[in-house]
């Protein structure tokens, strides 16, 4: 199983593309799957990890209407992506809007973080806001 760690900041170009960090590119030779994810970020999955996610959803989708809706949201909010010759992925407009990755500036910043079994794409301000309390707790716990 592939594991992802670290962080980098990149920018979207005018066509909604961004460079995937070099250290992650080798894990996506055949592309991957970009999905809406928890907290307002996007998750980039390898094909193998995406199949694991789909299997989990498939096995529970008939248990309740909430599970069926979760499956619908996950499936309809997924785009298959591939790296272009320069190592960029194109992010569909509906995914950029969900994650707050589009803005008035020509090159919107994107925080790219490795999170064990996936790569997450965040609006840097939303990421900072989301993790502010957890970071404070880590500093307090360190004393």
N, C-alpha and C positions, 0 to 999 in steps of 0.2 A: 504494500500500500504506500502510496506517495504521501509525504507530509509537507506542508507549506508553513513557512515562518517568515518573520521580518515585515518591514514596511518600506514603502517608497511613495513618492508623490510624483504624479504625472499630470498631464493636461489633455483635455479633449481638443481635437482640432475642429475646424469649422464643419467637417462632415460627421462629427460624432465618433471619431476614432481615437483610440489612445494606445500608447505603447505598453505592452505587457512587460514587466521587468524581465531582464535577460535570464535571471536565475529561475524563473517560472516557465519560460518558453519551451524548454525541452520536454516538459510534462504534457504539452498540448500539440504533439506533432500532427494529430488528426483532428485538431480543433477541440471544442468543449461545449458546454452548455451554460448559458448565462441566465440566471433566474432572479426573480424578486426574492428577497430573503428578510429575515427578522430585523426589526429595528430601522427599516428604511434603507438598507444597503442592497447591493446585488452580490450574488454568489456565482463564482465561476467554478464549475465542476469538470473534472476529467470525465471522459465517457464512462469509465469504470465506476467512479463515485456517483455519477448521475444515475446509473442503473441501480445502485444500492438505494438511493433516495426514492427512485420510482418504485422499486420493489416494496419498500416500507409503506409508501402511500397506497399502492395497489392492495397490499394485504389488509389494510384497515379501512379502505374507502367505503365499504358497505356497512360498517358498524354503526354509523349515524349520519344524519344530514350534515352535521358540522364537519365530519371527516370527508364526506363527498365534496363539500364546498372547498375545503382545504386542498383537496386533490385538483379540483377545477382551477382554483387560483394559481396553484403551483404550475400546472400544465399549461394554462393559457398565458402565464407570465414568463414562459421559457422561450429562449431563442438559441438555436444552434449557431455557434460562432467558429470562425477559423482565423488563424493568423495570416496576415498578408505577408508579402516578401520582406517587409520592413519590421515585422514583429508587432503589428498593430491588430487590435480587434475593433470591429464596428459595434457600437452600442445602439440598439434600436431606440427611436424616440420615446416610445412608451416606457422603456426601462430607464432611460435618462430622467424622464419626468418623475417616475416613482422614487428614484434615489436622489432627486434634487441635484443632478449633475449638469443641468443646463442653466446657463445664466446669461446676463447681458454681456459679460466679457467674452472676447473671441476664443479664449482658451480656458475653459472652466477647469479648476483643479480637481483631481481625483486622487484620493488616498487609497493605495493598494496595500492590503495586508494579507499575510498568510495566516490561516486559521486551521491548522492541522490538516483536515481533509478537503479544504477548499481555499480559494482565493476570494477575498471580499473587496468590493469597490465601494468606497464611501465618499460622500460629500464631507470634506475635512471638518467643517464646522459642526455638522450633525454628529460625526464620530466623537469629537471632543466633548460635546454636550452629553452624548449618550454614556461616555465612559468617565466623566468627571468625578462622580461619586465613587466609583470603583477605584480610580486612581488615588483618591484621597484615602480610601480605606486601606489600600496597599501601603501607603506611606505611614499611616498610623500603626498598622500591624508590624511594620519593620522596626519600630522602636522597642 
